[in-house]
Amino acid sequence: MTERPVPQDLTPAQADGLACVVCHADYLTVRTPHVPVGRSSTGSQVFACVPCLPAQDGDQR
């Protein structure tokens, strides 16, 4: 996994790893596959929904 730059204007839920940093999906209520994409300014791991990630070269989405 390559960590991407994470925006620093995250909501509290995003900064705590409880919501997608792209689409704001709340992982406590929405069941969607998600992967770690970096760390917030507080050091917490942050996540993005798999469908929100840009396709990688050779990726068959």
N, CA, C, O and CB atoms as a CASP TS submission, in Angstrom:
PFRMAT TS
TARGET T0000
AUTHOR 0000-0000-0000
METHOD Language model
MODEL 1
PARENT N/A
ATOM      1  N   MET     1       0.844  -1.183   0.000  1.00  0.00           N
ATOM      2  CA  MET     1       0.000   0.000   0.000  1.00  0.00           C
ATOM      3  C   MET     1       0.888   1.244   0.000  1.00  0.00           C
ATOM      4  O   MET     1       1.835   1.347   0.779  1.00  0.00           O
ATOM      5  CB  MET     1      -0.959  -0.001   1.224  1.00  0.00           C
ATOM      6  N   THR     2       0.575   2.154  -0.858  1.00  0.00           N
ATOM      7  CA  THR     2       1.269   3.431  -0.894  1.00  0.00           C
ATOM      8  C   THR     2       0.378   4.465  -0.244  1.00  0.00           C
ATOM      9  O   THR     2      -0.752   4.680  -0.681  1.00  0.00           O
ATOM     10  CB  THR     2       1.640   3.841  -2.347  1.00  0.00           C
ATOM     11  N   GLU     3       0.881   5.109   0.803  1.00  0.00           N
ATOM     12  CA  GLU     3       0.074   6.132   1.453  1.00  0.00           C
ATOM     13  C   GLU     3       0.064   7.378   0.609  1.00  0.00           C
ATOM     14  O   GLU     3       1.102   7.833   0.128  1.00  0.00           O
ATOM     15  CB  GLU     3       0.595   6.440   2.859  1.00  0.00           C
ATOM     16  N   ARG     4      -1.133   7.930   0.434  1.00  0.00           N
ATOM     17  CA  ARG     4      -1.313   9.158  -0.333  1.00  0.00           C
ATOM     18  C   ARG     4      -1.423  10.314   0.642  1.00  0.00           C
ATOM     19  O   ARG     4      -1.725  10.108   1.818  1.00  0.00           O
ATOM     20  CB  ARG     4      -2.570   9.079  -1.253  1.00  0.00           C
ATOM     21  N   PRO     5      -1.180  11.534   0.167  1.00  0.00           N
ATOM     22  CA  PRO     5      -1.392  12.683   1.047  1.00  0.00           C
ATOM     23  C   PRO     5      -2.853  12.738   1.486  1.00  0.00           C
ATOM     24  O   PRO     5      -3.760  12.557   0.673  1.00  0.00           O
ATOM     25  CB  PRO     5      -0.989  14.000   0.338  1.00  0.00           C
ATOM     26  N   VAL     6      -3.073  12.983   2.756  1.00  0.00           N
ATOM     27  CA  VAL     6      -4.425  13.058   3.308  1.00  0.00           C
ATOM     28  C   VAL     6      -4.741  14.521   3.585  1.00  0.00           C
ATOM     29  O   VAL     6      -3.945  15.218   4.213  1.00  0.00           O
ATOM     30  CB  VAL     6      -4.563  12.194   4.610  1.00  0.00           C
ATOM     31  N   PRO     7      -5.896  14.993   3.123  1.00  0.00           N
ATOM     32  CA  PRO     7      -6.256  16.391   3.400  1.00  0.00           C
ATOM     33  C   PRO     7      -6.310  16.644   4.903  1.00  0.00           C
ATOM     34  O   PRO     7      -6.706  15.765   5.668  1.00  0.00           O
ATOM     35  CB  PRO     7      -7.614  16.743   2.754  1.00  0.00           C
ATOM     36  N   GLN     8      -5.927  17.807   5.316  1.00  0.00           N
ATOM     37  CA  GLN     8      -5.911  18.123   6.741  1.00  0.00           C
ATOM     38  C   GLN     8      -7.223  18.728   7.226  1.00  0.00           C
ATOM     39  O   GLN     8      -7.388  18.952   8.426  1.00  0.00           O
ATOM     40  CB  GLN     8      -4.780  19.069   7.041  1.00  0.00           C
ATOM     41  N   ASP     9      -8.165  18.998   6.313  1.00  0.00           N
ATOM     42  CA  ASP     9      -9.451  19.561   6.718  1.00  0.00           C
ATOM     43  C   ASP     9     -10.494  18.453   6.864  1.00  0.00           C
ATOM     44  O   ASP     9     -11.571  18.518   6.272  1.00  0.00           O
ATOM     45  CB  ASP     9      -9.927  20.617   5.696  1.00  0.00           C
ATOM     46  N   LEU    10     -10.161  17.439   7.657  1.00  0.00           N
ATOM     47  CA  LEU    10     -11.037  16.293   7.860  1.00  0.00           C
ATOM     48  C   LEU    10     -12.051  16.576   8.963  1.00  0.00           C
ATOM     49  O   LEU    10     -11.803  17.357   9.881  1.00  0.00           O
ATOM     50  CB  LEU    10     -10.215  15.045   8.201  1.00  0.00           C
ATOM     51  N   THR    11     -13.207  15.912   8.841  1.00  0.00           N
ATOM     52  CA  THR    11     -14.173  15.969   9.936  1.00  0.00           C
ATOM     53  C   THR    11     -13.617  15.145  11.094  1.00  0.00           C
ATOM     54  O   THR    11     -12.693  14.357  10.890  1.00  0.00           O
ATOM     55  CB  THR    11     -15.587  15.439   9.486  1.00  0.00           C
ATOM     56  N   PRO    12     -14.148  15.304  12.288  1.00  0.00           N
ATOM     57  CA  PRO    12     -13.669  14.481  13.406  1.00  0.00           C
ATOM     58  C   PRO    12     -13.787  12.975  13.128  1.00  0.00           C
ATOM     59  O   PRO    12     -12.891  12.208  13.481  1.00  0.00           O
ATOM     60  CB  PRO    12     -14.448  14.828  14.668  1.00  0.00           C
ATOM     61  N   ALA    13     -14.893  12.552  12.495  1.00  0.00           N
ATOM     62  CA  ALA    13     -15.068  11.127  12.189  1.00  0.00           C
ATOM     63  C   ALA    13     -14.023  10.652  11.189  1.00  0.00           C
ATOM     64  O   ALA    13     -13.474   9.560  11.341  1.00  0.00           O
ATOM     65  CB  ALA    13     -16.479  10.862  11.640  1.00  0.00           C
ATOM     66  N   GLN    14     -13.741  11.457  10.170  1.00  0.00           N
ATOM     67  CA  GLN    14     -12.712  11.085   9.194  1.00  0.00           C
ATOM     68  C   GLN    14     -11.346  11.010   9.868  1.00  0.00           C
ATOM     69  O   GLN    14     -10.599  10.059   9.640  1.00  0.00           O
ATOM     70  CB  GLN    14     -12.678  12.095   8.024  1.00  0.00           C
ATOM     71  N   ALA    15     -11.013  11.987  10.685  1.00  0.00           N
ATOM     72  CA  ALA    15      -9.710  12.033  11.349  1.00  0.00           C
ATOM     73  C   ALA    15      -9.519  10.868  12.316  1.00  0.00           C
ATOM     74  O   ALA    15      -8.386  10.467  12.586  1.00  0.00           O
ATOM     75  CB  ALA    15      -9.551  13.349  12.094  1.00  0.00           C
ATOM     76  N   ASP    16     -10.623  10.318  12.842  1.00  0.00           N
ATOM     77  CA  ASP    16     -10.549   9.176  13.751  1.00  0.00           C
ATOM     78  C   ASP    16     -10.631   7.839  13.026  1.00  0.00           C
ATOM     79  O   ASP    16     -10.601   6.789  13.668  1.00  0.00           O
ATOM     80  CB  ASP    16     -11.654   9.262  14.773  1.00  0.00           C
ATOM     81  N   GLY    17     -10.736   7.860  11.693  1.00  0.00           N
ATOM     82  CA  GLY    17     -10.806   6.628  10.927  1.00  0.00           C
ATOM     83  C   GLY    17     -12.186   6.003  10.884  1.00  0.00           C
ATOM     84  O   GLY    17     -12.326   4.830  10.540  1.00  0.00           O
ATOM     85  N   LEU    18     -13.211   6.777  11.231  1.00  0.00           N
ATOM     86  CA  LEU    18     -14.578   6.256  11.278  1.00  0.00           C
ATOM     87  C   LEU    18     -15.404   6.616  10.052  1.00  0.00           C
ATOM     88  O   LEU    18     -16.565   6.220   9.953  1.00  0.00           O
ATOM     89  CB  LEU    18     -15.270   6.763  12.506  1.00  0.00           C
ATOM     90  N   ALA    19     -14.819   7.365   9.112  1.00  0.00           N
ATOM     91  CA  ALA    19     -15.532   7.771   7.901  1.00  0.00           C
ATOM     92  C   ALA    19     -14.540   7.900   6.755  1.00  0.00           C
ATOM     93  O   ALA    19     -13.352   8.142   6.970  1.00  0.00           O
ATOM     94  CB  ALA    19     -16.294   9.110   8.122  1.00  0.00           C
ATOM     95  N   CYS    20     -15.038   7.735   5.540  1.00  0.00           N
ATOM     96  CA  CYS    20     -14.217   7.837   4.344  1.00  0.00           C
ATOM     97  C   CYS    20     -13.687   9.261   4.178  1.00  0.00           C
ATOM     98  O   CYS    20     -14.433  10.225   4.346  1.00  0.00           O
ATOM     99  CB  CYS    20     -15.019   7.416   3.105  1.00  0.00           C
ATOM    100  N   VAL    21     -12.409   9.393   3.851  1.00  0.00           N
ATOM    101  CA  VAL    21     -11.820  10.722   3.654  1.00  0.00           C
ATOM    102  C   VAL    21     -12.206  11.325   2.318  1.00  0.00           C
ATOM    103  O   VAL    21     -11.913  12.493   2.063  1.00  0.00           O
ATOM    104  CB  VAL    21     -10.311  10.648   3.758  1.00  0.00           C
ATOM    105  N   VAL    22     -12.867  10.543   1.447  1.00  0.00           N
ATOM    106  CA  VAL    22     -13.286  11.044   0.141  1.00  0.00           C
ATOM    107  C   VAL    22     -14.777  11.372   0.132  1.00  0.00           C
ATOM    108  O   VAL    22     -15.165  12.505  -0.154  1.00  0.00           O
ATOM    109  CB  VAL    22     -12.965  10.020  -0.950  1.00  0.00           C
ATOM    110  N   CYS    23     -15.616  10.374   0.446  1.00  0.00           N
ATOM    111  CA  CYS    23     -17.067  10.544   0.309  1.00  0.00           C
ATOM    112  C   CYS    23     -17.800  10.742   1.635  1.00  0.00           C
ATOM    113  O   CYS    23     -19.014  10.947   1.643  1.00  0.00           O
ATOM    114  CB  CYS    23     -17.643   9.353  -0.390  1.00  0.00           C
ATOM    115  N   HIS    24     -17.080  10.685   2.748  1.00  0.00           N
ATOM    116  CA  HIS    24     -17.640  10.895   4.088  1.00  0.00           C
ATOM    117  C   HIS    24     -18.547   9.763   4.572  1.00  0.00           C
ATOM    118  O   HIS    24     -19.251   9.942   5.566  1.00  0.00           O
ATOM    119  CB  HIS    24     -18.411  12.176   4.107  1.00  0.00           C
ATOM    120  N   ALA    25     -18.556   8.594   3.900  1.00  0.00           N
ATOM    121  CA  ALA    25     -19.388   7.476   4.355  1.00  0.00           C
ATOM    122  C   ALA    25     -19.026   7.130   5.798  1.00  0.00           C
ATOM    123  O   ALA    25     -17.849   6.984   6.129  1.00  0.00           O
ATOM    124  CB  ALA    25     -19.207   6.233   3.430  1.00  0.00           C
ATOM    125  N   ASP    26     -20.030   7.001   6.646  1.00  0.00           N
ATOM    126  CA  ASP    26     -19.853   6.677   8.057  1.00  0.00           C
ATOM    127  C   ASP    26     -19.729   5.162   8.189  1.00  0.00           C
ATOM    128  O   ASP    26     -20.698   4.442   7.951  1.00  0.00           O
ATOM    129  CB  ASP    26     -21.042   7.224   8.921  1.00  0.00           C
ATOM    130  N   TYR    27     -18.552   4.670   8.563  1.00  0.00           N
ATOM    131  CA  TYR    27     -18.317   3.232   8.628  1.00  0.00           C
ATOM    132  C   TYR    27     -19.079   2.559   9.760  1.00  0.00           C
ATOM    133  O   TYR    27     -19.150   1.330   9.794  1.00  0.00           O
ATOM    134  CB  TYR    27     -16.846   2.963   8.783  1.00  0.00           C
ATOM    135  N   LEU    28     -19.645   3.311  10.678  1.00  0.00           N
ATOM    136  CA  LEU    28     -20.449   2.714  11.735  1.00  0.00           C
ATOM    137  C   LEU    28     -21.855   2.381  11.246  1.00  0.00           C
ATOM    138  O   LEU    28     -22.551   1.568  11.855  1.00  0.00           O
ATOM    139  CB  LEU    28     -20.520   3.650  12.934  1.00  0.00           C
ATOM    140  N   THR    29     -22.275   3.011  10.141  1.00  0.00           N
ATOM    141  CA  THR    29     -23.628   2.769   9.636  1.00  0.00           C
ATOM    142  C   THR    29     -23.655   2.240   8.208  1.00  0.00           C
ATOM    143  O   THR    29     -24.643   1.622   7.811  1.00  0.00           O
ATOM    144  CB  THR    29     -24.428   4.035   9.709  1.00  0.00           C
ATOM    145  N   VAL    30     -22.611   2.462   7.427  1.00  0.00           N
ATOM    146  CA  VAL    30     -22.567   2.029   6.028  1.00  0.00           C
ATOM    147  C   VAL    30     -21.567   0.890   5.904  1.00  0.00           C
ATOM    148  O   VAL    30     -20.409   1.025   6.299  1.00  0.00           O
ATOM    149  CB  VAL    30     -22.186   3.211   5.077  1.00  0.00           C
ATOM    150  N   ARG    31     -22.017  -0.231   5.355  1.00  0.00           N
ATOM    151  CA  ARG    31     -21.116  -1.364   5.172  1.00  0.00           C
ATOM    152  C   ARG    31     -20.535  -1.296   3.772  1.00  0.00           C
ATOM    153  O   ARG    31     -21.196  -1.642   2.792  1.00  0.00           O
ATOM    154  CB  ARG    31     -21.849  -2.718   5.406  1.00  0.00           C
ATOM    155  N   THR    32     -19.302  -0.851   3.693  1.00  0.00           N
ATOM    156  CA  THR    32     -18.602  -0.756   2.421  1.00  0.00           C
ATOM    157  C   THR    32     -17.141  -1.148   2.650  1.00  0.00           C
ATOM    158  O   THR    32     -16.576  -0.827   3.696  1.00  0.00           O
ATOM    159  CB  THR    32     -18.715   0.687   1.815  1.00  0.00           C
ATOM    160  N   PRO    33     -16.535  -1.826   1.702  1.00  0.00           N
ATOM    161  CA  PRO    33     -15.117  -2.161   1.875  1.00  0.00           C
ATOM    162  C   PRO    33     -14.280  -0.884   1.873  1.00  0.00           C
ATOM    163  O   PRO    33     -14.502   0.015   1.061  1.00  0.00           O
ATOM    164  CB  PRO    33     -14.637  -3.128   0.755  1.00  0.00           C
ATOM    165  N   HIS    34     -13.322  -0.814   2.784  1.00  0.00           N
ATOM    166  CA  HIS    34     -12.463   0.362   2.864  1.00  0.00           C
ATOM    167  C   HIS    34     -11.048  -0.063   3.215  1.00  0.00           C
ATOM    168  O   HIS    34     -10.827  -1.120   3.805  1.00  0.00           O
ATOM    169  CB  HIS    34     -13.001   1.371   3.902  1.00  0.00           C
ATOM    170  N   VAL    35     -10.093   0.782   2.840  1.00  0.00           N
ATOM    171  CA  VAL    35      -8.680   0.477   3.041  1.00  0.00           C
ATOM    172  C   VAL    35      -7.975   1.682   3.656  1.00  0.00           C
ATOM    173  O   VAL    35      -8.393   2.820   3.445  1.00  0.00           O
ATOM    174  CB  VAL    35      -8.008   0.075   1.706  1.00  0.00           C
ATOM    175  N   PRO    36      -6.906   1.437   4.415  1.00  0.00           N
ATOM    176  CA  PRO    36      -6.150   2.557   4.971  1.00  0.00           C
ATOM    177  C   PRO    36      -5.456   3.338   3.858  1.00  0.00           C
ATOM    178  O   PRO    36      -4.939   2.755   2.905  1.00  0.00           O
ATOM    179  CB  PRO    36      -5.115   2.055   5.997  1.00  0.00           C
ATOM    180  N   VAL    37      -5.451   4.669   3.991  1.00  0.00           N
ATOM    181  CA  VAL    37      -4.814   5.509   2.974  1.00  0.00           C
ATOM    182  C   VAL    37      -3.811   6.496   3.566  1.00  0.00           C
ATOM    183  O   VAL    37      -3.185   7.251   2.822  1.00  0.00           O
ATOM    184  CB  VAL    37      -5.868   6.267   2.202  1.00  0.00           C
ATOM    185  N   GLY    38      -3.650   6.504   4.866  1.00  0.00           N
ATOM    186  CA  GLY    38      -2.691   7.422   5.474  1.00  0.00           C
ATOM    187  C   GLY    38      -3.014   7.667   6.926  1.00  0.00           C
ATOM    188  O   GLY    38      -3.678   6.861   7.577  1.00  0.00           O
ATOM    189  N   ARG    39      -2.532   8.795   7.429  1.00  0.00           N
ATOM    190  CA  ARG    39      -2.753   9.165   8.827  1.00  0.00           C
ATOM    191  C   ARG    39      -3.190  10.617   8.898  1.00  0.00           C
ATOM    192  O   ARG    39      -2.769  11.452   8.096  1.00  0.00           O
ATOM    193  CB  ARG    39      -1.472   8.937   9.676  1.00  0.00           C
ATOM    194  N   SER    40      -4.040  10.900   9.868  1.00  0.00           N
ATOM    195  CA  SER    40      -4.501  12.274  10.072  1.00  0.00           C
ATOM    196  C   SER    40      -3.436  13.049  10.829  1.00  0.00           C
ATOM    197  O   SER    40      -2.415  12.488  11.228  1.00  0.00           O
ATOM    198  CB  SER    40      -5.853  12.306  10.839  1.00  0.00           C
ATOM    199  N   SER    41      -3.672  14.325  11.024  1.00  0.00           N
ATOM    200  CA  SER    41      -2.713  15.159  11.750  1.00  0.00           C
ATOM    201  C   SER    41      -2.590  14.732  13.207  1.00  0.00           C
ATOM    202  O   SER    41      -1.622  15.092  13.877  1.00  0.00           O
ATOM    203  CB  SER    41      -3.124  16.627  11.673  1.00  0.00           C
ATOM    204  N   THR    42      -3.572  13.958  13.710  1.00  0.00           N
ATOM    205  CA  THR    42      -3.503  13.454  15.085  1.00  0.00           C
ATOM    206  C   THR    42      -2.755  12.135  15.170  1.00  0.00           C
ATOM    207  O   THR    42      -2.490  11.639  16.265  1.00  0.00           O
ATOM    208  CB  THR    42      -4.900  13.285  15.654  1.00  0.00           C
ATOM    209  N   GLY    43      -2.410  11.560  14.011  1.00  0.00           N
ATOM    210  CA  GLY    43      -1.697  10.295  13.967  1.00  0.00           C
ATOM    211  C   GLY    43      -2.602   9.095  13.789  1.00  0.00           C
ATOM    212  O   GLY    43      -2.112   7.974  13.651  1.00  0.00           O
ATOM    213  N   SER    44      -3.917   9.298  13.788  1.00  0.00           N
ATOM    214  CA  SER    44      -4.851   8.195  13.593  1.00  0.00           C
ATOM    215  C   SER    44      -4.814   7.737  12.140  1.00  0.00           C
ATOM    216  O   SER    44      -4.648   8.543  11.224  1.00  0.00           O
ATOM    217  CB  SER    44      -6.283   8.610  13.995  1.00  0.00           C
ATOM    218  N   GLN    45      -4.971   6.432  11.946  1.00  0.00           N
ATOM    219  CA  GLN    45      -5.049   5.896  10.598  1.00  0.00           C
ATOM    220  C   GLN    45      -6.379   6.306   9.989  1.00  0.00           C
ATOM    221  O   GLN    45      -7.415   6.246  10.652  1.00  0.00           O
ATOM    222  CB  GLN    45      -4.886   4.352  10.595  1.00  0.00           C
ATOM    223  N   VAL    46      -6.352   6.724   8.724  1.00  0.00           N
ATOM    224  CA  VAL    46      -7.576   7.134   8.034  1.00  0.00           C
ATOM    225  C   VAL    46      -7.815   6.211   6.852  1.00  0.00           C
ATOM    226  O   VAL    46      -6.893   5.565   6.354  1.00  0.00           O
ATOM    227  CB  VAL    46      -7.487   8.611   7.566  1.00  0.00           C
ATOM    228  N   PHE    47      -9.080   6.157   6.405  1.00  0.00           N
ATOM    229  CA  PHE    47      -9.506   5.169   5.422  1.00  0.00           C
ATOM    230  C   PHE    47     -10.287   5.813   4.288  1.00  0.00           C
ATOM    231  O   PHE    47     -10.824   6.913   4.423  1.00  0.00           O
ATOM    232  CB  PHE    47     -10.346   4.093   6.086  1.00  0.00           C
ATOM    233  N   ALA    48     -10.339   5.100   3.165  1.00  0.00           N
ATOM    234  CA  ALA    48     -11.176   5.487   2.026  1.00  0.00           C
ATOM    235  C   ALA    48     -11.910   4.248   1.552  1.00  0.00           C
ATOM    236  O   ALA    48     -11.379   3.140   1.618  1.00  0.00           O
ATOM    237  CB  ALA    48     -10.326   6.121   0.867  1.00  0.00           C
ATOM    238  N   CYS    49     -13.128   4.436   1.075  1.00  0.00           N
ATOM    239  CA  CYS    49     -13.893   3.337   0.489  1.00  0.00           C
ATOM    240  C   CYS    49     -13.167   2.864  -0.767  1.00  0.00           C
ATOM    241  O   CYS    49     -12.595   3.672  -1.498  1.00  0.00           O
ATOM    242  CB  CYS    49     -15.363   3.776   0.160  1.00  0.00           C
ATOM    243  N   VAL    50     -13.189   1.575  -1.013  1.00  0.00           N
ATOM    244  CA  VAL    50     -12.532   1.021  -2.200  1.00  0.00           C
ATOM    245  C   VAL    50     -13.051   1.685  -3.481  1.00  0.00           C
ATOM    246  O   VAL    50     -12.243   2.034  -4.342  1.00  0.00           O
ATOM    247  CB  VAL    50     -12.751  -0.503  -2.270  1.00  0.00           C
ATOM    248  N   PRO    51     -14.389   1.878  -3.641  1.00  0.00           N
ATOM    249  CA  PRO    51     -14.855   2.532  -4.873  1.00  0.00           C
ATOM    250  C   PRO    51     -14.384   3.991  -5.026  1.00  0.00           C
ATOM    251  O   PRO    51     -14.393   4.522  -6.136  1.00  0.00           O
ATOM    252  CB  PRO    51     -16.363   2.494  -4.915  1.00  0.00           C
ATOM    253  N   CYS    52     -13.979   4.632  -3.941  1.00  0.00           N
ATOM    254  CA  CYS    52     -13.527   6.029  -4.005  1.00  0.00           C
ATOM    255  C   CYS    52     -12.079   6.160  -4.468  1.00  0.00           C
ATOM    256  O   CYS    52     -11.647   7.245  -4.857  1.00  0.00           O
ATOM    257  CB  CYS    52     -13.680   6.683  -2.647  1.00  0.00           C
ATOM    258  N   LEU    53     -11.337   5.071  -4.429  1.00  0.00           N
ATOM    259  CA  LEU    53      -9.924   5.131  -4.793  1.00  0.00           C
ATOM    260  C   LEU    53      -9.760   5.181  -6.304  1.00  0.00           C
ATOM    261  O   LEU    53     -10.513   4.534  -7.031  1.00  0.00           O
ATOM    262  CB  LEU    53      -9.169   3.929  -4.218  1.00  0.00           C
ATOM    263  N   PRO    54      -8.779   5.946  -6.785  1.00  0.00           N
ATOM    264  CA  PRO    54      -8.523   5.953  -8.228  1.00  0.00           C
ATOM    265  C   PRO    54      -8.007   4.587  -8.657  1.00  0.00           C
ATOM    266  O   PRO    54      -7.284   3.929  -7.911  1.00  0.00           O
ATOM    267  CB  PRO    54      -7.507   7.065  -8.610  1.00  0.00           C
ATOM    268  N   ALA    55      -8.379   4.165  -9.856  1.00  0.00           N
ATOM    269  CA  ALA    55      -7.903   2.884 -10.378  1.00  0.00           C
ATOM    270  C   ALA    55      -6.385   2.944 -10.567  1.00  0.00           C
ATOM    271  O   ALA    55      -5.842   3.937 -11.051  1.00  0.00           O
ATOM    272  CB  ALA    55      -8.614   2.532 -11.722  1.00  0.00           C
ATOM    273  N   GLN    56      -5.732   1.880 -10.181  1.00  0.00           N
ATOM    274  CA  GLN    56      -4.285   1.768 -10.363  1.00  0.00           C
ATOM    275  C   GLN    56      -4.023   1.208 -11.762  1.00  0.00           C
ATOM    276  O   GLN    56      -4.899   0.568 -12.344  1.00  0.00           O
ATOM    277  CB  GLN    56      -3.635   0.855  -9.255  1.00  0.00           C
ATOM    278  N   ASP    57      -2.841   1.441 -12.300  1.00  0.00           N
ATOM    279  CA  ASP    57      -2.479   0.881 -13.616  1.00  0.00           C
ATOM    280  C   ASP    57      -2.641  -0.636 -13.578  1.00  0.00           C
ATOM    281  O   ASP    57      -2.100  -1.301 -12.695  1.00  0.00           O
ATOM    282  CB  ASP    57      -1.010   1.266 -14.011  1.00  0.00           C
ATOM    283  N   GLY    58      -3.382  -1.176 -14.532  1.00  0.00           N
ATOM    284  CA  GLY    58      -3.606  -2.618 -14.594  1.00  0.00           C
ATOM    285  C   GLY    58      -4.731  -3.093 -13.707  1.00  0.00           C
ATOM    286  O   GLY    58      -5.035  -4.286 -13.704  1.00  0.00           O
ATOM    287  N   ASP    59      -5.362  -2.215 -12.958  1.00  0.00           N
ATOM    288  CA  ASP    59      -6.449  -2.594 -12.058  1.00  0.00           C
ATOM    289  C   ASP    59      -7.711  -2.818 -12.875  1.00  0.00           C
ATOM    290  O   ASP    59      -8.061  -1.984 -13.710  1.00  0.00           O
ATOM    291  CB  ASP    59      -6.682  -1.508 -10.969  1.00  0.00           C
ATOM    292  N   GLN    60      -8.387  -3.908 -12.652  1.00  0.00           N
ATOM    293  CA  GLN    60      -9.599  -4.251 -13.401  1.00  0.00           C
ATOM    294  C   GLN    60     -10.835  -3.941 -12.563  1.00  0.00           C
ATOM    295  O   GLN    60     -11.468  -4.872 -12.067  1.00  0.00           O
ATOM    296  CB  GLN    60      -9.588  -5.745 -13.813  1.00  0.00           C
ATOM    297  N   ARG    61     -11.204  -2.682 -12.385  1.00  0.00           N
ATOM    298  CA  ARG    61     -12.408  -2.328 -11.620  1.00  0.00           C
ATOM    299  C   ARG    61     -13.578  -2.197 -12.531  1.00  0.00           C
ATOM    300  O   ARG    61     -14.684  -1.903 -12.077  1.00  0.00           O
ATOM    301  CB  ARG    61     -12.212  -1.037 -10.843  1.00  0.00           C
TER
END
